[in-house]
């Protein structure tokens, strides 16, 4: 294999690697956005849960059923 063909092969591989790295980076960025959105949703759910528990009392303070 000549030096020129080896250089062409290396340049081709580098171009494919650059494309792959960019594609992987795009996926990582999108996953970061999804994680951020899920964290915000989780915080909102926790807040709603705590508000509901505050309104209705905790499970340990539940009154006995009326038939007792």
Secondary structure, DSSP 8 states (H G I E B T S, - for coil): --HHHHHHHHHHHHHHHHHHHHHHHHHHHHHHHHHHHHHHHHHHHHHHHHHHHHHH--GGG----TT-
